[in-house]
Amino acid sequence: MLKNSFMSVADDKEILFFVSKSLTISTVKRNRLELMKILKNSKIDWDKFVKVSTYYNVLPAIYFNYKRFKFLNYLPENLVSFMKEIAEINRNRNSKIIKQA
Protein backbone atom coordinates (compact mmCIF):
# COMPACT_ATOMS: atom_id res chain seq x y z
CA MET A 1 0.00 0.00 0.00
CA LEU A 2 2.80 2.45 0.83
CA LYS A 3 4.35 1.80 -2.57
CA ASN A 4 1.07 2.63 -4.32
CA SER A 5 0.67 5.91 -2.44
CA PHE A 6 4.28 6.80 -3.26
CA MET A 7 3.70 6.07 -6.93
CA SER A 8 0.62 8.28 -7.05
CA VAL A 9 2.62 11.12 -5.50
CA ALA A 10 5.69 10.53 -7.66
CA ASP A 11 3.72 10.27 -10.91
CA ASP A 12 3.70 13.99 -11.52
CA LYS A 13 7.31 14.82 -12.31
CA GLU A 14 6.45 18.45 -12.99
CA ILE A 15 5.23 19.04 -9.45
CA LEU A 16 8.19 17.11 -8.01
CA PHE A 17 10.49 19.39 -9.96
CA PHE A 18 8.60 22.44 -8.67
CA VAL A 19 8.88 21.24 -5.06
CA SER A 20 12.59 20.57 -5.56
CA LYS A 21 13.15 24.07 -6.90
CA SER A 22 11.19 25.45 -3.96
CA LEU A 23 13.60 23.75 -1.58
CA THR A 24 16.71 25.15 -3.25
CA ILE A 25 15.84 28.83 -3.72
CA SER A 26 17.99 29.88 -0.77
CA THR A 27 21.13 28.34 -2.25
CA VAL A 28 20.63 28.37 -6.03
CA LYS A 29 19.89 31.83 -7.44
CA ARG A 30 18.93 30.42 -10.86
CA ASN A 31 16.22 28.31 -9.21
CA ARG A 32 14.98 31.34 -7.27
CA LEU A 33 14.62 33.32 -10.50
CA GLU A 34 12.95 30.41 -12.33
CA LEU A 35 10.56 29.83 -9.45
CA MET A 36 9.63 33.52 -9.37
CA LYS A 37 8.78 33.32 -13.06
CA ILE A 38 6.74 30.15 -12.55
CA LEU A 39 4.82 31.64 -9.62
CA LYS A 40 4.02 34.81 -11.56
CA ASN A 41 3.08 33.25 -14.89
CA SER A 42 1.95 29.66 -14.44
CA LYS A 43 -1.13 27.89 -13.24
CA ILE A 44 0.05 25.59 -10.47
CA ASP A 45 -1.94 22.65 -9.16
CA TRP A 46 -1.72 23.61 -5.50
CA ASP A 47 -3.50 20.44 -4.38
CA LYS A 48 -0.74 18.34 -5.94
CA PHE A 49 1.87 20.67 -4.48
CA VAL A 50 0.47 20.16 -0.97
CA LYS A 51 0.14 16.41 -1.49
CA VAL A 52 3.76 16.02 -2.62
CA SER A 53 5.32 18.45 -0.15
CA THR A 54 3.47 16.97 2.82
CA TYR A 55 4.23 13.42 1.66
CA TYR A 56 7.94 14.26 1.80
CA ASN A 57 7.52 16.39 4.96
CA VAL A 58 9.02 19.49 3.33
CA LEU A 59 6.06 21.87 3.44
CA PRO A 60 7.43 23.81 6.47
CA ALA A 61 10.82 24.23 4.78
CA ILE A 62 9.15 25.51 1.62
CA TYR A 63 7.00 27.87 3.68
CA PHE A 64 10.08 29.45 5.28
CA ASN A 65 11.86 29.67 1.93
CA TYR A 66 8.88 31.41 0.36
CA LYS A 67 8.55 33.70 3.35
CA ARG A 68 12.24 34.62 3.26
CA PHE A 69 12.11 35.55 -0.43
CA LYS A 70 8.64 37.14 -0.27
CA PHE A 71 7.04 34.56 -2.54
CA LEU A 72 4.03 33.99 -0.28
CA ASN A 73 2.07 36.79 -1.96
CA TYR A 74 1.98 34.69 -5.16
CA LEU A 75 0.13 31.86 -3.41
CA PRO A 76 -3.56 31.55 -2.59
CA GLU A 77 -4.32 32.95 0.89
CA ASN A 78 -5.79 29.69 2.15
CA LEU A 79 -2.60 27.87 1.12
CA VAL A 80 -0.42 30.40 2.94
CA SER A 81 -2.56 29.98 6.07
CA PHE A 82 -2.28 26.20 5.83
CA MET A 83 1.48 26.32 5.31
CA LYS A 84 1.89 28.68 8.26
CA GLU A 85 -0.21 26.43 10.49
CA ILE A 86 1.79 23.32 9.54
CA ALA A 87 5.07 25.19 10.11
CA GLU A 88 3.90 26.29 13.57
CA ILE A 89 2.83 22.75 14.48
CA ASN A 90 6.20 21.49 13.30
CA ARG A 91 8.07 24.16 15.30
CA ASN A 92 6.09 23.38 18.46
CA ARG A 93 6.72 19.65 18.07
CA ASN A 94 10.43 20.24 17.54
CA SER A 95 10.59 22.51 20.62
CA LYS A 96 9.01 19.77 22.74
CA ILE A 97 11.49 17.22 21.42
CA ILE A 98 14.42 19.52 22.21
CA LYS A 99 13.15 20.09 25.76
CA GLN A 100 12.91 16.32 26.29
CA ALA A 101 16.49 15.72 25.16
Secondary structure, DSSP 8 states (H G I E B T S, - for coil): -HHHHHHHHHT-HHHHHHHHHHHHTTT-HHHHHHHHHHHHH----HHHHHHHHHHTT-HHHHHHHHHHTT-GGGS-HHHHHHHHHHHHHHHHHHHHHHHH-
